[in-house]
Amino acid sequence: MTKFLLTSAFAAAMLAAWPHAQQPPPQQPPPAPQQPSEVFTVLDSGGTGAPRLAIPDFIALSADAETASIAKTISQVLWDDLNFEREFVFIPRDVYSSIPRATSFDDVPFDRWRELNADGVIVGTVQKTGTAIRVEIKLVNVRTRQSAFSRQYDGTAANPRLFAHTISDELHKSQRALNGVARSKLTFDSDRDGERMSGLMQNRSIKEIYISDYDGENQRRVTVGKTLNIAPRWSPDGRSIAYTSYRRGGANIFISNIFQGTLDEVTKGDKVGENWLPAWSPDGTRVAFSSTRDGNPEIYVANRDGSNVRRITNHPSIDITPTWSPTGTQIAFTSDRTGTPQIYVVGSDGLNLSKRSSDGYCDRPTWSPAPYNEIAYSSRSGPGFDIRVIDLATGQSTALTNGEGTNESPAYSPNGRHIVFTSTRAGKVQVFTMARDGRNVRQITRTGNNEKPDWSR
Amino acid sequence: MKVARQLTLWIAVVSLAAAVACGGKKPPVARPMPPPPPPPNSTSSSRPPAPPQPVSEPTIVPPEPVPDDAISSASLDDLNKNSPLKPVFYELDSSELGPESLKTLDENAALLKRYSTWAVTVEGHCDERGTAEYNLALGERRALAARAYLVSLGIAADRMRTVSYGKEFPFEPGNSEAAFSKNRRAHFVITAK
């Protein structure tokens, strides 16, 4: 394993790239719940359909403007986070103004919320405690006035959005038995900084790796390579990113441990050829990638330190773009052995190869997490590409995008309910998310070209 | 040290005064060059005497190659800005070399034979009609096809390395076939001459 500390210049540049120097990038520990053993009841709609909720602005218990602003931010972000999973119906915000604002948990006008047909109201308070803040929330059943969920959170005031993300994930867990994705993160490559490659190729834009929250907030750069750094993939523990880098001239696999500021070189040496598109095994101990070390692009698996390289495929055509099954026993990849790129599945021991796609041109397979058993991929449709999904049980393929720009490079959210992908529908290549049925499309990036995204586990 | 510096300053002031005194009165007259000053080791006390120069054979300087044209005199950067090695273009999804491409490569081979010290990188590029991922391998296949043909014409394989950039570095922006066809190419970069 080659693990070297960043050179000081690189480290300095890296720090400069972070908005908060010396503080390693985000991942403040999420605010710890204070009453973890509390028993919750599940709020329902009292009939069929999803519960109808309201989230009025959280109540600022401290009189200063900062607390008021934090209270407003948390309630609005919480709305967006909960709305993202479509597990609740939200009473539109524009009718809230007709309802008197509560000043504490004790004077919530439940009768008025009842008139609006609400099943529950999420009431929250925000209080300054020195340099930190304390947030307390209750999901109250409007009919019974019982609290279905209540928790208190203490944490830094630096990132109010993280309170909302944590509350959202815990509400989804307790009320809907759902693993929410509000604290998950995206990564992608981007040319947004307009930096140029040095030397003989000065008119070329470099690309660097960026990360962001799942909703596109807090976008920040994590590599300083002055070269092409592309196709990032989150490690399952969310602490490292594997990607394809041209910093050695040809393409090689690197891993940035973004919270330590260290870099691991997975493929190195004179005889390793070109190496592309790493994909982490579900347990994070291995990396699958494509390499030309034996003459033409084949799929290989190595330990994450680059040791124990094993070849998985053996065919004179192109084999590229691997992705692991959720259990790690199989690998899907792209091969043009029939003449056009198609999706294949093979055991991670190299046995039991089968072709799974039959469109004209398919690439970038991404295996869904359980319980879904499907592979999303880019499929040529007319002049561009659309995102399609193959149900592995039935072999059926369904389109998720329909010719709005060209759409590529899908990757699943950790709960399998959403897909991040790129599209040119808004001009340049930008990152978008959508639900796994193709609805609820949201634009994540807006500056430069942003490509080949991945979603943390 | 301090004494030496004051001495230097004093000499400078005196010679400046002398120069001012002379200036303006007489027209400048060509004078013989003064003899070289004595070696400093006798005057400046702290410095040790310089070691004697080792006796050596005169170095043989190889004759400058006579630049026979603009190409061999140009810098690498200038060469690559308007490269004499022409790019080769491909059809959609293909790495096959058509008659036009073979002709271009024949000309490139002639140049590489004439300038036998050149080393080049053959870059494979693709258009946006392929996917970003598969294009990385297709670009490599294109670069290898061009390189293999040059090797068959007698150009040493170790003078040509290949790299694929997929569709990461389009030469022509825009999404017309005219732009796409310029981006499906093997591009030559001269890396040493």
Chai-1 contact restraints between the chains, C-beta under 6 A:
chainA,res_idxA,chainB,res_idxB,connection_type,confidence,min_distance_angstrom,max_distance_angstrom,comment,restraint_id
A,L200,B,N80,contact,1.0,0.0,6.0,A-B,restraint_1
A,L200,B,V189,contact,1.0,0.0,6.0,A-B,restraint_2
A,R204,B,F169,contact,1.0,0.0,6.0,A-B,restraint_3
A,L228,B,E168,contact,1.0,0.0,6.0,A-B,restraint_4
A,G250,B,V163,contact,1.0,0.0,6.0,A-B,restraint_5
A,E274,B,E140,contact,1.0,0.0,6.0,A-B,restraint_6
A,W276,B,L136,contact,1.0,0.0,6.0,A-B,restraint_7
A,L277,B,E133,contact,1.0,0.0,6.0,A-B,restraint_8
A,P297,B,A137,contact,1.0,0.0,6.0,A-B,restraint_9
A,I318,B,A137,contact,1.0,0.0,6.0,A-B,restraint_10
A,I320,B,A137,contact,1.0,0.0,6.0,A-B,restraint_11
A,T321,B,E133,contact,1.0,0.0,6.0,A-B,restraint_12
A,T334,B,Y134,contact,1.0,0.0,6.0,A-B,restraint_13
A,P341,B,Y134,contact,1.0,0.0,6.0,A-B,restraint_14
A,D363,B,T131,contact,1.0,0.0,6.0,A-B,restraint_15
A,D363,B,E133,contact,1.0,0.0,6.0,A-B,restraint_16
A,D363,B,Y134,contact,1.0,0.0,6.0,A-B,restraint_17
A,R364,B,T131,contact,1.0,0.0,6.0,A-B,restraint_18
A,R364,B,E133,contact,1.0,0.0,6.0,A-B,restraint_19
A,S378,B,T131,contact,1.0,0.0,6.0,A-B,restraint_20
A,E408,B,T131,contact,1.0,0.0,6.0,A-B,restraint_21
A,K452,B,A132,contact,1.0,0.0,6.0,A-B,restraint_22
